[in-house]
Structure formats: C-alpha cells, structure tokens
Amino acid sequence: MQQQLESRAPLHDQTLVQLVERLRPSDPQLQQEIHDNLQALIECLIRVPYAVSTLQSFILRLISQYKQSSLYADTGILSQDGFWNQLFKRLGAHFLPLIPDESQLQQLLRRVFNQRSDKDWLENISDQDWQQLFILLSQGHSNQNHKLQIKSELIKAITVLSYRISGIGLYPEFINAYPELTEYESPFLVQNREIIDFIRNYKELHRNSEHMMVVAPPDAAQALVMIEQCHDVVQKIRRSTKRIGVSVSLTYLLTLLEQCLERLELLLNLMIQEDNSRFNILKELLIDVTATSYDELSVRSLLTTNSELIALQVTENASKTGEHYVSSDKKGFFGMYKSAAGAGLIIAVMATFKTLMARVSMAPLMQAFAYSMNYALGFMLIHVLHFTVATKQPAMTAAALASTVQRGKGSKMAQLAEVAALIVNIIRTQFIAILGNISIAIPTAACIAFFWDAALHEPLMTHAKAAKTLHDLNPFTSLAVPHAAIAGVCLFFSGLLAGYFDNMAVYRKIGPRLKAHQRLTQWLGTERLQRFADYIERNFGALAGNFLFGIMLGSMGTIGFLLGLPLDIRHIAFASANFIQGLMNINQPDVGLVIVSFLGVLLIGLTNLFVSFTLTIIVALRARRVRFEQWQPLAKLVLTHFLTRPSDFFWPPKQAIAIEQELQKKSGTS
C-alpha cells in the first residue's frame, strides 16, 4: 500500500482484496475466528509504524477514484422502473449479462467482498471490535480532501433520495390508498424541504469554516421527524390494504418507498452522529450494500421482496374464509355434515356426467373443455347452494391456523394451547366433512347406476371400463397417490386464487362499479342489482377459485396427454363415486379388489388433504414472516390429547376444548 501511495499512480484494489481475504473466516458463523482475525489486524496497526495512516490514506484515496453517490442512493433499493420492467430486465440479464460500469464504487465493493457469505461474517463482527478498528482508522487530520469528497457524495445521495421520496409520495395509487395526503401537506413533500434546509446549512458551515466564522451546526432533527412521519403514512397504507386490497404495483411502490426512507435516515445519521454511533451506522451501511449488491439482478430476490404483502393479503382473505370451515360445537359439527352431504349429492352427479362424457369420442382439447366445465360449474353450484367440498377446507383452514400462530398472545403455554385446540377442531371438522361427502356421494352414485341400468337396460359402465376404474384406484399398481398429490396442489392453488380474486374485488371496487352500471340497472332494477353486486363482491374470490379449480382438474389429463406425461388427478369425493359405480358394473368383484380399491380411496383423501394443507400453511407462515419454533411440543401436545381424549377428534365435546388447563394440571403434578 505504501509503495502504491508513493508512486502517485492510480491505486490497484488487489492489495485490499488480499487484506479482506486474510480477515475472512473459514466459516462466517465462527465468531471467535472473526474476533481473532480482527484483533490480529488491530495489533498489527498499533505495532507497525505509520500503518494506520497508510491504511487510512490507501482506502480513502482508492474510494475517491470511483463515483460513489450511486452506491449510497441506489444499491439495495428497487428501481423506479416498476415490477414488470425489473422482472424482464433481470430475466434478460441471466441470458445476456449486462456490462458493468467500472467507474462505479459498486464494482470495487464486489471485488473486495467477492463472496455471498461476506455479509454473514460482517454481521458477526462485534460492535466492540468494529469500533476499536475504526477509532484507529479515523485518527489524525490528514486526507481532508478525500474525506470532504466522500461527504460531498453522501450529500448528493441524500438529495437524490429526498427528491425520489417526494416523487413516489405523489403517485396516484398512494392518493387512492390514503386520501388524507391531499387534505393536509404531504410529509413526503415536507421532508424534502427540511432536507434542503439541512444541506444548505451544512454547506454554509463548511464554506465559512475556512474564514473562522461562528456558524451554528446543521440540525437534522426536523428532517428525521418528517422521515418518521413518512414511515407512519406507509404503515397506515399497509394497514388500509386489508380494507381496500393491494396490487402488484402498489406493493412495489410501498417496498421502494420504505427502502428509500430507511437509506435516507441512515445517511443522515451518518452525517450528524458522533464517532461511536457513526461507526455502527457505517457497519450497517456496509452490510446492507454488501448483501444487496449480489441481489440487484436476482429474480428470486425481486419476487421475494414483492410477494410478501400480496401473499399476506391473499392468505388473509383465505384465513377469514377458513374460520367458517372450523366448527367447535355440535351445532357447527352437524351443520358441516349437512353442508358436506349436499355437496356429496352434486359430486355424484358430476362423477356420472364425467363417465358419460368419456363414452363420447372427442378431440383432446374438446374433452378437456367438457371435463373442465363439468367440474367448474359443479363446484360453483356447490358454493352457490352453500354446500362444502371437504378437500377445499385445508387451503382455507391452514391460512386460519397461520393467522392464529401470528397473533399468538400471552405465554407460550397459552399460544400452544390455542393452536392445539384449533388443530383438534380442524381435524374433527375435516373428518365430518369427508364423511358427509362420501356417505351421500356413494349411495347417490349407486342409485344413479342402478336406475340407469333399470331404465335403459344397459350398464352405466362396460365391464372393461369398470375394471379400469377400480384399477385406477389401486394404490399399489396405479399412480393413484401421485395423482392425488397433483389434485392437492390444484387445491392449494385454488385457495390462493380465491384469496387473490377476493383482494382484487375489493381493490378494483367490483361491487360499487356494478351498482353504478347503467345498463345493468335498466335490466335488473336498482334493488336486484344492489343484491347482485353485494353477492358478487362477497363471493367473487370463491366463485373464481372454484371455477379455476374445475378447469385445473378437468384439463390435467389432457395436458399430460399432450406432453406425453402420466398427469391426472384423483379426488376423494369423485373417487368414492367412481368406486361404487365400478363395483356395481364389474362381473363378480373379488373381495381383495374391493378392499384394495377402498384403501386407495382413503389414501387419495389423505394425500389430497396433506398436500394442500402443507403447501398453504408454508405460504401463509412465510407471508406473515412467522417462524414457529414450537412444532415439536405442539405435535406432542396434540398426540397426548389424542391418546387421552380421542373422541374429541371425531365428535364435538360437551364443553370447549381446554388444553391449557390440561397443561397446567400436568405441570402442577410434575
């Protein structure tokens, strides 16, 4: 470093890269090794003459060779291009990489911290080691020109961020989400005025410092207050999305605005804080830009950053719906059975229609359309009549369970008890719903097959078709279980789609727009249109989810045929109807075949439920940024309850489940 400084030629960064390689631990989580490496560097700086001034001069002069403001104002912050432009740009960069601008400080940062794990060991540097190192490096009054240049670049970045925040705060989507911004002076505009005053005072101080004039130091307190008010507005808009819905563009703008506000606050504090606080802020800034410099062209990072709020809104709607799928008393228990029984009746008819459609020779796409309409219209009819398909529950109840985990209050024991009680109620409700579907679907399908044969003097299925139907339910010799897993994935997507369209109905104001439709008013009349619009607004997501779920089920086999893949679906309610109709139309059924096929129906149902429930709860918990660490004690608690009171899982108890009391009794006795 000393040789390069004396040569007066442009500095090379390889020496700094080698220094960071010496500091980099073998494992970013080994805090003792990180501490030892830092202490070795600090001891070297103290013992070697002029080492501190050499390292300080080298780093400041090397940084000054690059353009810096973009690193401070842009790295780690989403572009204003918008979500879709950024997505296509990043996808394109994977196939045809962008040309890096070597004049930017970001390129030096990428060469020095050239591993993704660097942010991890930087985070694990203790505050004491960090401050000890930077106290050494900040000694002396040399290199003032380079220090002033860095401060000038920081001022540029602060100015850019402040104007950017003002512009984003005036977007129409923000005004629609928070109309109060037009009634009072917007904090997004006021912060810009305060930032400009701070910068003017700061420049005035440094301009007059050469003439020994007494000038009051610049005060950023008011600017920081306005930044805090901007944060409050962003939080209010996020809370209002539960009422007004959210879009991809609004999510992107909210994320961008939060990142700009956080970076602006960080840079302001870096300019005004005393040394110890400033060193910690510098560490935070270094970790932030190091971590995000690798994510600037990452598609996964973009999707992760922008999907959380939308996923939360989608699963929030699903969790509200899911609460209606959980019963805790006898009234709800028997109500669920009646609702599921009605669905079983319609499902038996739908299964028969599909059997009849299979007898007609159709082109693959026409067959997919016919199957899809059979499923889609049938599921929509089930919803309109307030019936329940058992396998639709997990996609809703999982979101309700995740919501319960998130808002868990009180002691850990109370949280575990609440979640465990909900799980018991979910299992019991799911059991009676499946029982309701099957107990009606099977006899209804049997009656249809019997009367079809009696009225038309021909079987509903040929012997070959009946044998194939039963074979398709065999879990050992067919793909019944994998096909049931595919149906579970479709159930999961239908739950998400239902939440998405519920959100869209609110965000796009579907109900009020229908009420204002002049032609519909003429056709239906004001009163009927009011009722129709209210119904659509409340049920738009459920209707759309059921319709699209039907299309997924109906077209999966055709997609597999076109792709040459063994894709298909198996759904427990339809499988039970197919089971009894196949059994009635096969010649001399074997007892083993009956048992194995019925076992296949049960395994199909379990797979449907497990896959859809697991996928939904993973998405719901991630959307809420919840890491529930109590899964093992929770599983033990539910298992203990099953061993002590198994009837609660199949029949509603006389009084509400009080698992917390059981826990307290056990802890008291132990």
N, C-alpha and C positions, 0 to 999 in steps of 0.2 A: 504493500500500500504506500509506504514511504517513497519507494522508487518511482511509482506512478505519479505521486503528487509532485515530486521534484522535477519530473520530465515536462510538466506543463502541457502534455498532450492529453487528448480525451481519455478519460478513465475507462478501464475494462471491468466488467462486473464479475469476471471469473473468480477473482480473489474473494469477493463477498459470498459467492455461491459456495466456495470451499469452506468458508468460515461457518456458514449455516449447516453444511454437511457435517462438520465436526460437532455442532450443537445438537443436531437431530438425533433423538434416541432410537434404539433398536425397536422399541415398541412405544407408540405415542401415549400409552396409559401408564408407563413406568415413571411415576412422579419422582422417585428417588434418583433415577438416572438423569432425568431432566434437571433436577436441582444440582446434582454433582457437576454436570456439564456447564451450567450457568456459573456456578461458583468457581470452576476452573478458569473460565473466561475472565471473571471479575478479578480473581487473584492475579492473573497474567497482566491485566490492565493496570493493576496497582503496582506490581513489581517492576515491570519493564518501563524505563524512562520514555516519556513522550508518547506512550502507547495510546493513552486516552485521547490526546489532541489529534494524533494521526488517524485513529479510527473515526473520530467525530468529523474531521475535515474530509476524509475519504467519502463517508456516507453522504454528507451534505452536498459535497461537490458532485458526486455521482447522481444524486436525485435531481440536482439542478440542471443536469444535462437533458432532462426529459420534460415533456409537457405534463403537468400534474393535475390540473383542475378536473379533467375528465375522470381520473381515478376517484377523487373525492366526491364528485357530483353524480357519477353515472354507475360505477362499479357496485354491483349488489342491488341496483334499483331497476325495476322494469322499464322498458322503453315506452314512450308515448305512442308508438306505432299502433298499439292495440293488440288484443289477444291473438286474433287470427293472423295478422301480418307477422307477428313474432313467431307464431307456430310454424307457418310456412317458411319463414326465414331460417329457423333452426333446423327444420327438416331438410331444407336445401343444403345447409352447411355441412350436414353429415355426408352428403354425396359429393359436394364440390366445396371444399373448405375455403373459408374467407381468407383474404390476405391480411395479416396483422400489420398494424401501424407501429413500426419500431421506434417512433418518436414519442410514444405514449409511455407513461410510467407503469401502466399495467403489464407491459412486456418485461420490464425489469423484475416486477413482482413475481411473474410466472416463472422466470428463470431462477430466481433466488429460492422461492418456495415452490419447488417443482413437483411436489407430491401431494396428493389429495389428503393425506393424513397429517399434513403440516398444521392445519387448523386445530387438530386434536391436541398435539403436544404444546402448541402455543397457548391453548386454553388451560392446560395443566401447569403452566408456569405460575408459581405462587406470586401473589402481589408483592411480597417482601423481596423476592429475587428480582422481580421486574423493576421495582422502584430503586433497588440498590444499583442495578445496571444503568438505569437512565439518569440517576443522580450523578454517577461517574461521567457519563457521556455528555451531560449538559453543563459540565464545569467550564469556566473560562468565558471570555467575551470575544473570542475570535470568530471568524467566519460570519460576521454580521450581515454581509451582503447576501450570502446564501440563505440565512435564516429569514431575512426580510423577503426574499424571493418566494420562499415556501409560504410565508404568511400572506403574501400577495395572491398566490394561487388559491389559498384557503378562502380569501375574501371573494375571489371570482366564483368559486364553487358555492359559497353561501348565497351570493347574489343570484346565481343560476337556479338554485333550489328554491329560493324565495319566490322568484317570478314563476317558476314551474308550478308551485303550490297555488299561487293566485289563479293561474290559468285553469288548473284542474278543478278548483273550487267553483268555477263559473260554468262547468258543464251542465247542460240541461237535465241530465239524469240525476245529478245531485240536487238540483232545484226541485225536481219531481219527488224525490225521496225525502227531502227536508225543506218544505216550502218556507219555513221561517227565515231561510237565508235571504229572501227578498224583502222581508219585513223590517229587518234590522241590518246594520252594517256588518257585512260578512267578515268573520275573523280571518278568513283566507286573504282578504284584501288588507286588513289592518296589520297583519303580521308583516306584510311586505313593506308597509310604511315604517314600521318600527325597525325592521332590518336595515332599511336605507338610512335611517337616522343613526343607528349604531355604526354602520360602515363609515358614514360621513364624520362622526365624532372620532372614530378610530384613526382615520386618515389624517384628521386635523391634529391629533395628538402626536403622531409620528412626524408630521410636517414641521411642527413647532418645537419638537424635541431638540432639533439642531440649533435653535436660537435661544435655548434655555428659558422658554416661556412657560408659565404655570398654566396648564390646561387640565380640566377635570378628566379623569379616566373614563372611557366609554362604558356605559351601563347597558347591559343586555337583558336586565331583569324584565322590562316590559315586553320585549320581544319573546322571551321564554314563556311569559304568561299567555301571550296570544297563541303561541305554538301549542300550549296546553289546552287552550280553548278549541283550537282546530282538532286536536285529538278527541275532545269531548263530542264535537259535532260528528266525527267519523264513527264514534261508538254509538251515538244516537241513531245514525243512519243504519248501522249494522243491526241495532235492535228493532228498528222500524221494518227491516226486511221480513221479519216474522209476520208482519201485518200486511205489507204491500208486495211481498215477493222480491225476487232478486233475479238479475240477468247475468250472462257471462261478462258483458261489457261493464256493468256496474261493479261486479266483483273485481274485475281487473283494475278499475279506477280506484276502488277502495284500497286494494293492496298497494298500488302505486303511490297513492297519497300517504298511506301510513309509512311506507319506506322513505319517502321524501322528508316527511316530518321528523322521523327518527334520525335520519342522517343530518338534517339541518340542526337539530338540537345538539347532536354530538359535536359537530364542527364549531358551533357557537361556544359550547362549554370548553372545547379545546383552545379557543382563543382567549377566554377570560379567566379560566380557573388557575389556581396556584399549582406549583410544581407537582406535588404528590397526586392531587386529583387529575392533573393533566396527564401524568404518566399512565394512570389507569384508563383514561379515555383513549390515549394513544394505543394502548394494548387492545382495547375493544375495537377500535377502528382497524387495526392491523389484522385482527382475527376475522372481522367481518369481510374485508376486501379479499383476504386470502381464501376464505371459504367460498365466496361467491364468484371469484374470478374464474373458477372452473365450471360454474353453472350458467354462465352467460349464454352459452349455445346449447344447453341441455334441455331437450324436450321434456324429459321426466320432471326436471325442476320446475319448468313453466306450468306443467299440468298439476303438479303437487301444490304449488303456490296458489293457483287459481281455483282448484277444485274443492277446497275445504269448505268455503262458505256455501257454494251451491250444493255440495253433498250434505252439509248440515241442514240446509233448507229442505232438501228433498226428504231426508230421513226424519226431519222434524214433522213434516206433514204425515209421513208414514207412521211415526210414533203416535200422533194424535189418533190416526185411524186404528192403530194397533191396540189402543186402550179399549176399544169396543170389542175386540176379539178375545178379551180375557174376562172370565167370569169368576166371582169369588163366593157366590151363594147359590142356593138351589134354584132360585128364580132365573138367574142368568144361565145356570147349567142346563135346565130344561128348555130355556129359550134358545140356547145354542143348538140343542138337539133338534128342535122343530125347524130351525133355520137350515141346518145341515140336511135334514130329511127332505125338505123341499128341493134343495139343490140336487140330492140323490135322484129324485124323480126325473128332473130335467136331464141330468147326466146320462141316465139310462136311455132316454130318447135320443140324445146326441150320439151315444155309442152305437145305437141301432142305425141312425142315419149314416154314420161313417161306414158301417158294414155294408149298407145298401149302395153307397157311393162306390165302394171298392168293387162292386159287381159290374159297374159301368166302365167300358173302355174309354179312357180319356187321355189326352196328351199330358205329359208330366206337369206343365205349368197350370193347365186347367184343373188337374187333380189337386194340386197344391192350393189353388184358389177355392175349390169346392170344400176341401177339408178345413181350410182356414176360416171360411165364412161360417161353417158349421160350428167350429169351436168358438169363434169370436162372438157371433150373435147369441150363441147359447150362454156364454159367460156373462155377456151384457144383460141378457134376460134374467139370469140368476141374480145379478146385482140390483136390477130394477125392482124385482119382486122381494128384495131384502133377504135373500137366501145366502147361504155360506158354503163355499168350497173349502174343504178342510186344509188342503195344501196351500191355499192362499194366505193362511194365517201366519206362518213363520216369517215371511218377508215383512209383515207388519209388526208382529209381537217382538221380533228381535230389535227393531228400532225403539219400541217402547221400553224394552229391557235396557238398552244402551242409554236412553234418556234417564231412566231411574238410577243407573250407575253414576251418571254425570252429576245429577243433583243430590247425590247422597249426602245427607246432613247428619250431624250428631257423631256419636262414637263409631268406631269401626264395627263394633258388635251390632249396633243399630243398622248400619248400612248393609252389613252381611245379611241380617235378618230380613230387611225389606226386599233385597234382591232374591234371597232364597224363597221367601213367601210368594213373590211374583213368579218365579220359575215353577213352583208347585202348581200355582193357579194356571199357568200357561200349559203345562203338561196335561192337567186334568181337562182343560177346555179343548185342547187339541185331541185328546182321546175321545171325548164325546162327539166332537165334530166329525172325526173319521168314522166313528160308529154310526152317526146319523147318515153320513153319505153312503156307507156300504150297506147298512141294514135296509135302506129303501132302494138303492140302486140295484142290488142283487135280485130281490123279488120282482121289482118292476121290469127289469130286463128279462127275467124268466117268464113273466106274464106275456110280454111282447112276443117272445119266441114261441110260446105255446099257442097264443091266439093267431099268430101269423101262419103257423102250420095248420091249425084247425080251419081257418077261414080260406086260405089259398091252396091248401093241400100240397104244400111244398115247404121244405125246411128253410129257415132263415139263412142257415149256412149249409154248404155241402160238407160231406164228411171230411174231405181234404182240407177245406177252409177251417173247419172246427179243429182238426188235428194241428194245423199250423198255428191257430190262435193259442191253443194250450201250450204248444211248444215254445212260442214266443214269451210265455210267462215263466218258463222253466229257468230258474236262476243258475243252474249248473251247465246246461247245454246251449244257452242262448245269451244274448247281450242285454238281458232284461235289466240288470242292475246298472250297467253303464248308461243305458238309455234312460233309466230313471234319474240318474245323476244329471243328464242333459236337461231333462224336464225340470229338475231342481234349479239349474242355472237359469232357465227361462222364467221360473217363478221368481227368482231373485231379481232379474231384470224387470219383470213386470211390476214388482213392488217399487223399484227405483223410478220407473217410468210413471207410475201413478203419482208418486210424490212430485216428480218434475212437472207433470201437467197440472197438478193442484197448485204448485207455485206459479206456473205460467198463467193459470186462470185468474189468480189474484193480481199478478204483476201487470198483465195485459188488460185488466179490468173487463174480463169477458162478460160478467153479469151486467154491469151498467151499460156496456156497449150494446148488448142485446136489447135491453129495455129502451134504449134510445133509437133502435132500428125502426124507421118509419114504416117500411113495407110489412115487417112482421107485426107491427101494431095494427095495421089495417087487416091483416089476415086473422090474427088470433084475438085481437082486442086487448085493451090495456091490462085487465085483471089476469087473463090467462097468460099473457106474455110475462107479467111480473112473476107469476108462479114458475113458469118455464125457465126464465132467466135465473131465478134463485136456485132452482134444482140443478141446472147446468153448472152454476158456479160452485155449488157444494159437491157435485158428483163428477165434475169434468175429469179429474185425475183417475178416479176409479173406473169410469167408462172407457177412457183411453187406455188405461193399463190392461183392462180385461180384453179389449179389442186387440191390442198388440200382442197380448199373451196368446190369444187364439191364433193369430197369424204365425207366431213363432212355433206353436205346436203343430199347426196344420202344414207348414212348409218345410219342417225339418227333414222329413223323409225324402222329399223331392230334392232338397239341397244336397243331401247325401248321395242320391242317385246321380245328380249332375256332376258331382265332384268325384264320384267313384269311391265314396267313403261309407262305412256302415253307420250312418247317422239316423237316429229315430228317437222317439220319445215314448216313455211309459209313465202313465199317471195312475195312481192307485184307484181313483173312482172309476175311471174308464176300464182299468184292468179288471176290477171286480165284476163289472157288467159283461166284459168280454169272456171272463172266466165261466160264468154261469151259462151264457149263451153257447159257448163252445162245448161245455159239458153236456148240454141238452141235445146237441146236434151231432155228437160223435157216437159211433156204434160201440156198445159195450165198453164204457170207460173203465180203465184199470184203477184200482184203489190207490196204487202208488202214484199214478199220474195225477189223480185228484189232489193228493196230499202235497206233492211237489209243486203243482201249479198254484195251490192256495198259499204255500210257503213263498212262492215267487211274488204273489200279490202283496203279502205282508212286507217282504224285503223292498219291493218297489215303493211302498208307502214310507217306510223308514228312510230310504235313500232320498226320496222327494223332500221330506221334512228336514233331514240332517243337512243336506247341501244348501238349500235355500236359507235355512236359519243361520248356518255358519257364515256364509258369504255376507248376509245382511248385517249381522252383528259386528263383523270385522269392519265393514264400511261405516256403520253407524258410530262405532267407538273411535275410529280414526277421524271421522268428520268432527267429532266433539273433542279431539285431542285428548282422549281419555286413555290412560294406561292403568287398567285394573289389575293390581298385583295380588288380589285375594282369590284367584281362581281355585287354588288347591284347597284352602279352608272352606271355600264356598261349596265345592264339589263334595267335600267330606260332610258338610252340614246337610246338604240335600240328601246324600246317601243315608246318613244317620236317620233323617226324618222318614225316609222310605222304609228303613228297617223297623222303626218304632211305630210309625203310623202309615202303613202302605195304602190304606183306604183313601187317604186324602188325595192321592194321585189319580183316583178313578171315581170318587164320589165326594160331593161337597160336604165339608164338615159342618156340624151343627153351629159352631161358632168360628169366627175368623181365625186363620192360622196365626199362632203366636210363637214363632220360632225364637224370638229374642228372649221370651220368658223361659223357654227350654234351655237356652244357652246359659242364662243367669242361674237356673237351678243346678245345671251341671258344674258351673264354675264355683257355686256355693258349696256343693257336696265335695268337690275336689279340694 
